Amino acid sequence: MKTLKYFFYTLFITLSSFLYGCNQEDDIYEIFDSGVWQLVNYYTGGDWESNNDRYARPAYTEAQDLESLSKITITFKNDGTFTGTLEGGTFEGKWQADPSDRSFAVIGEIKASIQLSGKNAEFIKKLKLASYYKGDSKRLLQLAPDARTTYMQFTHK
């Protein structure tokens, strides 16, 4: 039953990403500083420029993996800092974004309260590599590295 629940939750998030977009007039603080963002999954094979990304494939599909990912959250603050939760710990750092080209960057090091391993380490590594954002303040936030062929997706908790 849990597997089915997580499957439909992931499917809903993926399908709802088809229905939104970003434009050059993004209010980055409205998007980023809009509450707690919960990690949904990592995706590959997508078209970053498309709002109808039907070819994106989730990296994780097993209920246990999805449950682990759902424990990872991040809260961006308008002072340029962020805090978050990992499975069994917390992290913090600094961020910046530019709405003119939808660029995003983690500034400096990310400090974690625990030794990083497994999905926690994977998340922090991907967060450090994130260079672009897409999303809105109501539903979704996506962060992608330079190549924009993969991305991590968040939803409001």
C-alpha positions in Angstrom: 0.0 0.0 0.0 2.9 2.4 0.8 4.5 1.7 -2.5 1.3 2.6 -4.3 0.9 5.8 -2.3 4.5 6.9 -3.0 4.1 6.0 -6.7 1.0 8.1 -7.1 2.6 10.9 -5.0 5.6 10.9 -7.3 3.4 10.7 -10.4 1.3 13.6 -9.2 4.4 15.8 -8.7 5.8 14.8 -12.1 2.6 15.5 -13.9 2.0 18.8 -12.1 5.4 20.0 -13.3 3.9 19.9 -16.8 1.5 22.7 -15.9 3.8 25.4 -14.7 6.7 27.6 -15.9 9.0 30.4 -15.0 9.6 33.6 -16.8 12.2 36.4 -16.8 10.1 38.2 -14.2 10.6 35.7 -11.4 10.5 37.0 -7.9 13.3 34.8 -6.5 12.3 35.6 -2.9 8.7 34.7 -3.5 9.8 31.4 -5.0 12.7 30.4 -2.6 11.5 32.1 0.6 8.1 30.6 0.5 8.3 28.0 3.2 9.8 24.5 3.6 10.6 22.6 0.4 10.6 18.8 0.6 12.7 16.7 -1.8 10.5 14.6 -4.1 13.1 12.8 -6.3 15.9 13.3 -8.8 15.1 13.1 -12.5 17.0 12.3 -15.6 16.3 12.4 -19.3 14.2 15.5 -19.2 14.1 18.6 -21.3 14.8 21.5 -19.0 13.3 24.1 -21.3 10.0 22.3 -21.6 7.1 22.7 -19.2 5.8 19.4 -20.5 8.6 17.1 -19.5 7.0 13.7 -20.1 10.4 12.1 -20.7 11.8 12.7 -17.3 12.5 9.5 -15.4 12.7 9.4 -11.5 15.9 8.1 -10.1 14.1 6.3 -7.3 10.8 4.4 -7.4 10.9 2.1 -4.4 8.8 3.1 -1.4 11.7 2.9 1.0 13.9 5.1 -1.1 11.1 7.7 -1.6 10.5 7.7 2.2 14.2 8.5 2.8 14.1 11.3 0.2 11.0 12.8 1.8 13.0 13.4 5.0 15.2 15.8 3.2 13.9 19.4 3.4 15.3 22.9 2.7 14.2 26.3 3.7 15.6 29.3 1.9 15.6 32.6 3.7 15.6 36.1 2.1 18.9 37.0 3.9 20.7 34.5 1.5 21.0 31.6 3.9 19.3 28.2 4.0 18.7 25.5 6.5 17.5 22.0 6.1 16.9 18.6 7.4 18.6 15.3 6.4 17.8 11.8 7.5 19.2 12.0 11.1 20.7 15.5 10.9 20.6 19.1 9.7 22.5 21.3 7.3 23.0 25.0 6.5 24.6 27.3 4.0 24.3 30.4 1.8 22.6 30.7 -1.6 22.0 33.2 -4.4 19.8 33.3 -7.5 19.5 35.6 -10.5 16.0 35.8 -12.1 17.4 37.2 -15.4 18.9 33.8 -16.4 17.4 31.6 -13.6 20.8 30.9 -12.2 21.3 29.5 -8.8 24.4 28.9 -6.6 25.4 27.7 -3.2 28.0 30.1 -1.9 30.8 28.5 0.1 30.5 25.3 2.0 27.5 23.5 3.3 27.8 22.7 7.0 26.1 19.4 8.1 25.5 18.3 11.7 26.3 14.7 10.8 28.8 12.7 8.8 27.4 12.5 5.3 26.7 9.2 3.6 24.1 7.5 1.4 21.2 9.7 0.3 22.3 12.5 2.5 25.6 12.8 0.8 24.0 12.4 -2.6 21.6 15.3 -1.9 24.4 17.7 -0.6 26.5 16.9 -3.6 23.7 17.6 -6.0 22.8 20.8 -4.1 26.4 22.1 -4.5 26.3 21.4 -8.2 22.9 23.1 -8.8 23.3 26.1 -11.2 19.8 26.8 -12.4 16.3 26.9 -10.9 12.8 26.6 -12.2 9.5 26.8 -10.2 6.9 28.9 -8.4 6.0 29.7 -4.8 3.0 27.5 -4.7 3.9 24.0 -6.0 7.3 23.1 -7.3 11.0 24.0 -7.3 13.5 22.3 -9.5 17.3 22.7 -9.3 19.6 21.6 -12.1 23.4 21.4 -12.7 25.0 23.2 -15.6 24.1 20.6 -18.2 20.4 20.7 -17.2 19.8 17.1 -18.2 19.1 16.1 -14.6 17.3 17.9 -11.8 16.1 17.6 -8.3 12.5 18.4 -7.6 10.9 19.8 -4.4 7.4 20.4 -3.3 6.1 22.4 -0.3 5.9 20.4 2.9 
